[in-house]
Amino acid sequence: MEHQSVLVVDFGGQYTQLIVRRCRELGVFSEMVPWRKAEGRLREAPPAAVILSGGPRSVLEDGAPAIDLGLLRGIPTLGICYGLQLMARLLGGRVVSAEAKEYGKRVLGWVADGSWLAGLDSPQVWMSHGDQVAEPPPGFRTVASTDSCPVAAIEDRSRGLYGVQFHPEVSHTPSGREVLRRFLFDEAGLVGDWTSEAFIEETLESVRSEVGEGRVLCAVSGGVDSSVMAALLTKAIGERAVCVFVDHGLLRKGEAEQVRETFTRVFHPRLLVFDARDRFFESLRGVTDPEEKRKIIGAEFVRVFEEHADQLQDCTHLAQGTLYPDVIESGSETAATIKTHHNVGGLPSWMRMKLVEPLRWLFKDEVRSVGRALGLPEEIVEREPFPGPGLAVRILGEVTPERVRIVQEADWIFRQELRNRGLHRGIWQSYAALLDVRSVGVMGDERTYQQPIVLRAVESEDAMTARAKPIEFEVLEAIANRIVNEVPGVNRVLYDLTSKPPATIEWE
Ligand code: XMP
């Protein structure tokens, strides 16, 4: 089944991915492309609509990022912030550098009757810009303004061109979803054909044609991504999807047993389990650099598969649960590479199997919906995300069996206490990390010189941004007490208050 698609051209704006998400939430498939690659994409496959994102540069600068707007002829287009200014400048309007940067909540004091923005429930909008449009280009009319921004929105319905100076994609613009909905459905005439069922149907077809008569090795971790991936592949190609669980010794306490039990019980009785704990610990010995750890773990996975070649006969493909944010974060042109997520970047070049990544277009919440549509149980669908390299990226410094044990015990206590109090609801991820410093403490009459545990619990929509979960002090204190008393080797407990950005969710 072919679905309609919105191309979001990224000019380096901090909210560009949110635009993509909002379109998807409205049931419209949306894809992000860096501005330098946009012209190629537009020529190759014209989308049903285009959104030009915000960005940090000024359209008034020499060499400011731009695309040939001629390629958008006949394609309904919405410019947001920088995107609006670019449209205004290239089509003959006037853009000026405002005296002061405008940042924060503003009110659309005036909206033109009968315009595409008429009658919104809330006039509040979020602004974040330096330049602004002083005069819209010929053919356009101004349809909204604020006290400080006379041209806050424009339209040229005859050409299907629209622009807003504010950011409809952020939650501080309460009618933002409605603004995007009106553009996509009322103005651009899209139908909203992006559903889990459509995705499943499309993916089954594409997997079958990608794999042909081959066999696919599906590495499952018990997490929602790899489970959904394995379920999809099993549905697509039946027994030629070979599901394997590698126990690398870096899972949370009791998790290896639990994955095995749930997985074989609920949906795939032929799970192959390889115990590779010794091999992983051996290859991680003495390694402290986070990126190095990810690369080693990625490489070890493949060696484990090679070692069991007799059972994995003829696997031509390797399936991975790579998601859209991983694809974007692993090096789009405008966003810097933050971490090499091992399921994208760290695999060794000598790997002979071809990669199949059926979830590479999805955000996490979409994966969960697909999982439900495939009939997976809630215990899998609602599971907290867990990084592929496991506890290795939650143990700063060297990864040893003893340090893994410390982190497992502390993590177990933390999450058990949250669950007992019902605080786990609304948490995106919660975990304990072990630092590689030591500090002095006192226990009984003895001086201790041991390691600190950091507790981290975050709220997030999609892991792109996150906020530390507010937890009552008394609760944290009780958890800290339990950890120092019950986990040998730990004499201090810290709670991480940092948001992402500037921190990341994991410590490494
Ligand atoms: P960060 O730490 O970058 O994490 O804020 C964002 C999300 O990605 C998970 N994560 C990983 N997942 N391989 C994975 O499969 C990795 O190397 C990796 N590193 C981080 C992290 O748990 C969070 O959900």
Boltz pocket constraint, residues with backbone or C-beta under 6 A from the ligand:
constraints:
  - pocket:
      binder: B
      contacts: [[A, 294], [A, 338], [A, 339], [A, 340], [A, 341], [A, 342], [A, 343], [A, 385], [A, 386], [A, 387], [A, 388], [A, 389], [A, 393], [A, 429], [A, 463], [A, 500], [A, 503], [A, 504], [A, 505], [A, 506], [A, 507], [A, 508]]
      max_distance: 6.0
